[in-house]
Amino acid sequence: MYQCSETNKTRETFCDIYFEMSLKKILLGTVFLRNRYIGLSSVSTITDKKYRFDESEGFLFRTKGKILTAAVFSSVLIGAAVNEQIKDKNVKSQSNDVVIEAGEKLPDLPTYTAEEVSKHGDNNRNCSAPGNLHDDDVIDHSDDELWVKEPVRDNRLIVKTAKPFNAEIPAKYQIKFFDTPNELFYVRQHMPVPELDADDHRLKVTVKGSKIRTEEFSLRDLDKFRRVTTRAALMCAGNRRSEMNEQVKPVKGIGWMGGAISNAVWGGVYLRDVLLYSGVDPEDTKGKHVIFTGADIDATGVNFSTSIPLDMAMNPSSGILLATTMNGHPLPPDHGRPLRVVVPGAPAVRSVKWLQSITVSEDESPSHWHQKDYRAFNPSKTWETADFATAPPVYSLPVTSAICDPADGDVISVKNGAVQVRGYAYSGGGAKIVRVDVSADGGRSWWEARELQADAAPPQQHYGWTLWTASVPVATQQKEVELWAKATDSNFNTQPERFNDIWNIRGILSNAYHRIKIKLVH
């Protein structure tokens, strides 16, 4: 557990932190003494406003001598406070005022991923390193009380972070089941899982306009609407981020391999039907948005929220559900029990879990997750030059694929001069996978997958994934081979060859050719 402390004897002093402010965003603080960084203890202070930072005095607020136990990681920016034993009372520090916006990073500091931080320190020992931690590198929270009611998880999942729980499905199970069993469906959390009672749960729908109209629905009320099922894969926008890390340069976010995608049959009612009942005019959607708010809250008391365009929500072919079941069973706690949104073809972040309110508004969601995340930039943009305010939110996903069997590094027996390769392919926006190609010679020749398992959905409504199998010839003298896979969708979009061309600071939409190396036994 990281702590901010103050000892009068040795003047172990660090920047004074003030908690007398509204809890909205993390405020980052660092102290410089004699132009050098000193020891770091993670803390979070949260505010909407600008506060003046003075290098000789720290932030101009005080904890009144109490020990401040901080949230080490939060789904918003991590703060930092710095401490050092100062035995020389005559130490003079330069006083160069810096004004920073709450939640922003301090310039000129390195940025660390959660995985890097997790390798250092433990509950009995502080780890010191000045720097920024990106918002999505969530979130080992120091307050264990927030996590005591976490659901039991399947031990076959590959855990990326424990608090909150983020885990991917092993590749071998992706291709074993067309519809992923609930217990193996990958898990992406930003905060602790809320405990909600289905009988008591209510969904509040607010439609803003010349007049504000509000409806409230129990789950029984929702069951009065037409019930439907939709087969849809959900994929995190950061799926395959680890490849972008390895092949270009590090990016910010959870180091997902290819397991942040799973497929399921979702049951519920159409969002469009509920919005129509609640007074939304289907002819008046331009420039409006649907804001979804979940019951999960961060350490500051802020609920998770994001939004989609209203015309997307009102499109009859969008298939957007207010879902209560998953593969024929009530939603598991990790996947939104008792109610969630399912936005097929979009990044899974738009499919808000534990849904408690919907607001139709002229404005997008004001939340950090919508305004400061899940937006893409070109490879030249840095954290200093990226403008989140002008970057469009990601509402669809590009075509992608991955080889699930064999795995990278496997030793494979060659049969009849070929190796069998299996994997998945997926494209957002309802596009169908029409072809998967595999190469064993650096792209000089390609072999088309002959077995494609897909849902028999109408055109432009192919929201599930496609499982594929390809037989790929290899030369008899080859002892090792690198396999490349790429998919093409019904819009004839094909995966790009290199991650260099699509690298971005957030590491999202990581869909270049999937490549693995295997050893051959003839």
C-alpha positions in Angstrom: 0.0 0.0 0.0 1.4 3.4 -1.0 1.1 6.2 1.5 1.8 9.9 1.8 3.4 10.6 5.2 5.0 13.4 7.1 7.5 13.2 9.9 8.5 16.3 11.8 11.7 14.9 13.2 13.5 14.6 9.9 11.3 16.8 7.9 10.3 14.0 5.6 8.3 16.5 3.6 6.7 16.2 0.3 4.1 18.2 -1.7 1.1 18.8 0.5 -2.0 17.3 -0.9 -5.5 18.7 -0.4 -8.6 16.6 -0.6 -11.0 19.5 0.0 -12.3 19.5 -3.6 -14.9 17.8 -5.8 -13.9 14.3 -6.9 -13.7 14.3 -10.6 -10.2 13.8 -12.1 -6.8 12.8 -10.8 -4.5 15.7 -10.0 -0.9 14.9 -10.7 1.8 16.4 -8.5 5.6 16.2 -8.5 8.1 18.2 -6.5 11.5 19.2 -7.7 14.3 20.0 -5.3 17.6 21.4 -6.6 16.5 20.5 -10.1 16.2 16.8 -9.4 13.4 14.3 -9.0 13.1 12.7 -5.6 11.3 9.6 -4.2 7.8 8.8 -5.5 4.7 7.6 -3.6 1.5 7.2 -5.6 -1.5 9.2 -4.5 -4.6 10.5 -6.2 -6.2 13.8 -5.7 -9.2 14.7 -7.7 -10.7 17.9 -8.9 -12.3 19.9 -11.7 -10.3 23.0 -11.3 -6.8 24.4 -11.9 -4.5 24.6 -9.0 -1.2 26.3 -8.7 1.9 24.2 -8.2 5.0 25.7 -6.7 8.2 23.7 -6.7 9.2 25.0 -3.3 5.9 24.5 -1.6 4.1 21.8 -3.5 0.4 22.0 -4.1 -1.2 24.7 -2.0 -3.5 22.3 0.0 -3.0 20.2 3.1 -4.2 16.9 4.5 -4.2 18.2 8.0 -1.5 15.7 9.1 -3.5 12.6 8.4 -2.0 9.7 6.5 -3.4 9.6 3.0 -3.9 6.2 1.5 -4.3 6.5 -2.2 -5.8 4.7 -5.1 -2.7 3.6 -6.8 -4.4 3.0 -10.1 -7.7 4.5 -11.3 -9.5 4.5 -14.6 -8.5 8.1 -14.8 -5.0 9.6 -14.5 -2.8 8.5 -11.7 -1.4 11.1 -9.4 2.1 11.2 -7.9 3.5 12.8 -4.8 7.2 12.9 -4.1 9.0 12.7 -0.7 12.6 12.9 0.6 14.3 13.2 3.9 15.4 16.7 4.1 18.0 17.0 6.9 19.6 20.2 5.6 17.2 23.0 6.6 19.0 25.4 4.3 18.2 23.5 1.2 16.8 25.9 -1.3 14.7 24.9 -4.2 13.8 26.9 -7.3 10.3 28.3 -7.3 9.0 28.0 -10.7 5.2 28.0 -10.7 3.5 25.5 -12.9 -0.2 25.6 -13.6 -1.7 22.3 -14.7 -5.2 21.2 -15.4 -6.6 18.6 -13.1 -6.1 15.2 -14.6 -3.4 16.3 -17.0 0.2 15.0 -17.0 3.2 16.9 -16.0 5.4 17.6 -19.0 8.9 16.1 -19.4 8.2 13.0 -17.3 8.5 9.5 -18.7 5.3 7.4 -18.9 5.0 3.9 -17.5 2.6 1.1 -18.1 0.7 -0.7 -15.3 2.6 -3.9 -16.2 5.9 -2.1 -15.7 4.8 -0.6 -12.4 3.5 -4.0 -11.2 6.9 -5.5 -11.4 8.3 -3.3 -8.7 7.5 -2.9 -5.0 4.9 -4.6 -2.8 2.7 -3.9 0.1 5.6 -3.7 2.5 7.9 -1.6 0.4 7.5 1.6 -1.6 8.7 1.8 -5.1 10.0 5.1 -6.3 10.1 6.4 -9.9 8.8 9.8 -11.1 6.5 9.6 -14.0 3.1 9.6 -15.6 0.8 6.6 -15.8 -1.8 6.5 -18.5 -5.5 6.4 -17.7 -6.1 3.0 -19.3 -3.3 1.4 -17.4 -5.8 0.5 -14.7 -6.0 -0.1 -11.8 -4.7 -1.9 -8.7 -6.7 0.0 -6.0 -5.3 0.1 -2.5 -8.7 0.0 -0.8 -9.4 -3.7 -0.5 -13.0 -3.0 0.7 -13.9 -2.1 -2.9 -13.0 -5.5 -4.2 -14.4 -7.9 -1.5 -17.5 -8.8 -3.6 -15.7 -9.6 -6.8 -17.2 -12.7 -8.6 -15.4 -16.0 -8.9 -13.6 -16.3 -12.2 -12.5 -19.3 -14.3 -8.8 -20.1 -13.7 -8.3 -20.8 -17.4 -8.5 -17.1 -18.2 -5.2 -15.3 -18.7 -5.2 -12.5 -16.1 -3.7 -9.2 -17.2 -4.7 -7.1 -14.1 -6.3 -8.2 -10.9 -7.9 -5.0 -9.6 -9.9 -4.3 -11.6 -10.1 -7.7 -13.2 -9.0 -7.9 -16.8 -8.4 -11.2 -18.5 -8.3 -12.7 -21.9 -9.5 -16.1 -23.2 -6.7 -18.5 -24.2 -6.5 -18.9 -28.0 -7.2 -22.6 -27.9 -10.6 -22.0 -26.4 -11.4 -19.3 -29.0 -11.4 -21.8 -31.8 -12.9 -24.6 -29.7 -16.3 -22.9 -29.3 -18.1 -20.8 -31.9 -20.1 -19.2 -29.1 -17.7 -18.6 -26.2 -18.9 -20.2 -22.9 -19.8 -17.4 -20.5 -17.1 -18.4 -18.0 -14.4 -18.1 -20.7 -15.6 -14.9 -22.3 -12.8 -12.3 -21.9 -13.3 -9.8 -19.1 -12.6 -6.0 -19.3 -13.3 -4.0 -16.2 -12.5 -0.4 -15.4 -13.7 -0.5 -11.7 -15.0 -3.0 -9.2 -18.0 -5.1 -10.2 -21.2 -3.7 -8.7 -23.6 -6.0 -6.9 -27.1 -5.4 -8.3 -30.4 -7.1 -7.6 -32.4 -7.8 -10.7 -35.8 -7.4 -9.0 -34.9 -4.0 -7.7 -32.9 -2.7 -10.6 -34.3 0.3 -12.5 -33.3 1.8 -15.8 -33.9 5.6 -16.1 -34.3 7.0 -19.6 -34.2 10.7 -20.1 -34.9 12.4 -23.4 -33.7 16.0 -23.5 -35.2 18.5 -25.9 -37.6 21.5 -25.7 -39.1 19.5 -22.9 -37.4 16.9 -20.7 -39.1 13.5 -20.7 -38.2 10.8 -18.2 -39.2 7.1 -18.1 -38.2 4.4 -15.6 -38.2 0.7 -16.4 -37.9 -2.4 -14.3 -36.6 -5.5 -15.9 -40.2 -6.7 -16.0 -41.2 -3.5 -17.8 -38.5 -4.1 -20.4 -39.7 -7.7 -20.9 -43.0 -6.2 -22.3 -41.1 -5.1 -25.4 -40.3 -7.4 -28.3 -37.6 -9.8 -27.2 -34.9 -10.8 -29.6 -31.5 -12.4 -29.8 -28.4 -11.2 -31.6 -25.1 -13.1 -32.1 -22.3 -10.7 -31.7 -18.6 -10.7 -30.9 -17.4 -8.1 -28.5 -13.8 -7.0 -28.9 -11.8 -4.5 -26.9 -10.4 -1.7 -29.0 -7.0 -2.6 -27.5 -7.1 -6.2 -28.7 -3.6 -7.3 -30.0 -2.0 -4.2 -28.5 1.0 -6.3 -27.4 2.0 -6.8 -31.0 2.1 -3.1 -31.6 4.2 -2.8 -28.5 6.7 -5.4 -29.7 6.9 -4.6 -33.4 7.0 -0.8 -33.2 7.4 0.9 -29.8 5.5 0.8 -26.5 2.0 2.2 -26.3 -0.3 2.9 -23.3 -2.8 0.3 -22.1 -3.3 -3.3 -21.1 -1.0 -5.6 -23.0 -3.7 -7.6 -24.7 -2.6 -10.4 -26.9 -5.3 -11.8 -29.3 -7.7 -12.9 -26.5 -9.7 -9.7 -25.9 -12.5 -10.8 -28.2 -15.2 -13.4 -27.7 -18.5 -14.4 -29.3 -21.9 -14.9 -27.7 -25.7 -14.9 -28.3 -27.2 -11.9 -26.5 -30.9 -11.8 -25.5 -32.9 -8.7 -24.7 -34.9 -5.9 -26.3 -34.0 -3.4 -29.0 -32.7 -0.1 -27.7 -34.5 1.6 -30.5 -37.9 0.3 -29.3 -37.3 1.6 -25.8 -36.2 5.0 -27.1 -39.2 5.3 -29.3 -41.5 4.5 -26.4 -39.6 7.1 -24.3 -40.4 9.9 -26.8 -37.4 10.0 -29.2 -38.4 11.3 -32.6 -36.8 9.0 -35.3 -36.7 11.9 -37.7 -34.8 14.2 -35.4 -31.5 12.4 -34.7 -28.9 14.5 -36.4 -26.2 15.8 -34.1 -27.7 14.0 -31.0 -26.2 11.3 -28.8 -27.2 8.5 -26.5 -25.3 8.5 -23.2 -25.1 5.2 -21.4 -24.2 5.2 -17.7 -23.3 2.1 -15.7 -23.5 1.4 -12.0 -19.8 0.8 -11.7 -17.9 3.7 -10.0 -14.3 4.6 -9.8 -12.4 5.6 -6.6 -13.7 9.2 -6.9 -17.4 8.2 -7.0 -17.8 8.8 -10.7 -19.9 6.3 -12.7 -18.6 4.8 -15.9 -20.2 6.4 -19.0 -19.8 6.7 -22.7 -22.1 7.5 -25.7 -23.0 6.7 -29.3 -24.6 8.9 -32.0 -28.4 8.8 -31.8 -28.7 8.0 -35.5 -26.6 4.9 -34.9 -28.9 3.9 -32.0 -32.1 4.5 -34.1 -30.9 2.5 -37.1 -33.2 -0.5 -37.4 -30.4 -2.7 -38.6 -27.9 -1.8 -35.9 -29.1 -4.6 -33.7 -28.3 -2.7 -30.5 -29.7 -4.5 -27.5 -30.6 -3.8 -23.9 -29.5 -7.3 -23.0 -30.4 -9.4 -19.9 -29.1 -12.8 -21.1 -25.9 -14.2 -22.5 -25.9 -17.6 -24.3 -29.3 -18.3 -22.9 -28.4 -17.6 -19.3 -28.8 -14.5 -17.1 -25.9 -12.1 -17.6 -23.0 -13.1 -15.3 -21.8 -10.4 -12.9 -18.6 -9.8 -14.9 -20.7 -9.2 -18.0 -23.2 -6.7 -16.7 -25.8 -8.5 -14.6 -28.6 -7.7 -14.6 -28.7 -5.3 -17.6 -26.2 -4.1 -20.2 -26.0 -2.5 -23.6 -24.7 -4.6 -26.5 -23.6 -2.4 -29.5 -22.7 -4.9 -32.2 -19.7 -4.1 -34.4 -18.5 -1.3 -32.1 -15.6 -1.3 -29.6 -16.8 -3.2 -26.5 -16.4 0.0 -24.4 -19.6 1.2 -26.0 -21.5 -1.8 -24.6 -21.9 -0.4 -21.1 -22.4 -3.0 -18.4 -24.6 -2.7 -15.3 -26.7 -0.1 -17.2 -28.6 2.2 -14.9 -29.4 5.2 -17.1 -29.8 6.4 -20.7 -29.8 10.0 -21.7 -30.6 11.4 -25.1 -28.8 14.7 -25.5 -27.2 17.1 -27.9 -23.9 16.5 -26.2 -21.7 13.4 -26.1 -20.9 11.8 -22.8 -18.8 14.2 -20.8 -17.0 11.3 -19.0 -13.2 10.9 -19.1 -13.6 7.5 -20.8 -15.4 9.1 -23.7 -13.6 12.4 -24.0 -10.1 11.3 -23.2 -10.0 7.8 -24.4 -10.9 5.4 -27.3 -9.9 8.0 -29.9 -7.2 7.2 -32.5 -4.3 9.3 -33.8 -1.8 9.0 -36.6 1.6 7.5 -35.8 3.3 10.9 -35.5 1.1 12.1 -32.7 2.5 12.1 -29.2 0.8 12.7 -25.9 2.0 16.3 -26.1 0.6 16.9 -29.6 -2.5 14.8 -29.5 -5.8 16.7 -29.4 -8.5 14.5 -28.0 -11.1 17.2 -28.4 -10.9 17.1 -32.2 -10.1 13.4 -32.7 -13.3 11.5 -33.5 -14.5 8.7 -31.1 -14.2 5.2 -32.4 -17.6 3.7 -33.1 -16.7 0.8 -35.4 -13.8 -1.7 -35.7 -11.5 -2.5 -38.6 -11.1 -6.0 -40.0 -8.8 -8.2 -38.1 -7.7 -11.8 -37.6 -5.4 -14.0 -35.5 -3.8 -17.4 -35.7 -4.9 -19.4 -32.7 -3.4 -22.8 -33.5 -0.5 -23.4 -33.7 0.8 -21.0 -31.1 4.0 -18.9 -31.5 7.0 -21.1 -30.8 5.2 -24.4 -31.3 6.9 -27.5 -32.8 4.6 -28.8 -35.6 4.6 -32.1 -37.5 4.3 -31.5 -41.2 1.6 -33.8 -42.8 1.4 -34.2 -46.6 3.7 -31.3 -47.1 1.5 -28.8 -45.2 0.6 -27.5 -41.8 -2.9 -26.9 -40.5 -3.6 -23.4 -39.3 -6.7 -22.2 -37.4 -7.9 -18.9 -36.1 -10.6 -16.3 -36.0 -11.4 -13.2 -38.1 -13.7 -10.3 -37.4 -14.8 -7.0 -38.8 -16.9 -4.2 -37.3 -20.0 -2.4 -38.5 -21.7 -5.6 -39.6 -19.3 -6.5 -42.4 -18.9 -10.2 -43.2 -15.5 -11.9 -43.5 -15.3 -13.1 -47.1 -11.7 -14.4 -47.1 -8.8 -15.3 -44.9 -5.3 -15.8 -46.4 -2.2 -17.3 -44.9 1.4 -17.1 -46.1 4.4 -19.2 -45.1 7.0 -17.4 -47.3 6.8 -13.7 -46.3 3.8 -12.8 -48.4 5.2 -14.1 -51.8 2.3 -16.6 -51.9 -1.0 -16.9 -50.1 -3.2 -19.8 -49.3 -6.9 -19.2 -48.8 -8.7 -20.7 -45.8 -11.2 -23.2 -47.1 -13.2 -23.6 -44.0 -15.1 -20.5 -42.7 -17.5 -20.9 -39.9 -19.8 -17.9 -39.6 -23.3 -16.9 -38.6 -26.0 -16.9 -41.3 -26.8 -13.2 -40.8 -28.3 -10.8 -43.3 -25.9 -8.5 -45.3 -24.3 -5.8 -43.3 -25.5 -7.5 -40.1 -22.7 -10.0 -39.6 -21.9 -9.1 -36.0 -20.4 -12.4 -35.0 -16.8 -13.6 -35.6 -15.7 -16.1 -38.2 -13.6 -19.2 -37.3 -11.3 -20.5 -40.1 -9.0 -23.3 -41.0 -6.3 -23.2 -43.7 -3.9 -25.9 -45.1 -0.6 -24.2 -45.8 2.2 -25.9 -47.8 5.7 -25.7 -46.6 9.0 -26.6 -48.3 10.6 -29.9 -47.3 13.9 -28.3 -46.3 12.3 -25.7 -44.0 13.0 -26.2 -40.3 11.3 -23.0 -39.2 8.6 -20.8 -40.8 6.9 -17.6 -40.0 3.1 -17.7 -40.7 1.2 -14.5 -41.7 -2.6 -14.2 -41.6 -4.8 -11.5 -43.0 -8.6 -11.2 -43.5 -10.8 -9.4 -46.0 -14.3 -8.3 -45.3 -17.4 -7.7 -47.4 -16.4 -4.0 -47.9 -13.2 -5.4 -49.3 -11.1 -3.9 -46.5 -8.0 -5.9 -45.8 -5.7 -5.8 -42.9 -2.6 -3.7 -43.3 0.8 -5.4 -43.5 2.7 -3.5 -40.8 2.0 -2.0 -37.4 4.3 0.9 -38.2 1.6 2.4 -40.4 -1.2 2.2 -37.8 0.8 2.7 -34.6 -0.9 5.2 -32.2 -0.3 6.4 -28.7 -3.3 4.5 -27.4 -2.4 1.2 -29.1 -6.0 0.7 -30.3 -7.3 -0.7 -33.6 -4.2 -3.0 -33.7 -5.0 -5.0 -36.8 -1.9 -5.6 -38.9 -1.1 -9.1 -40.2 -0.9 -11.6 -37.4 2.5 -13.3 -37.5 3.8 -16.3 -35.6 7.0 -18.4 -35.9 6.9 -22.2 -35.6 9.4 -25.0 -35.9 8.7 -27.9 -38.3 9.3 -31.6 -38.0 9.1 -33.4 -41.4 
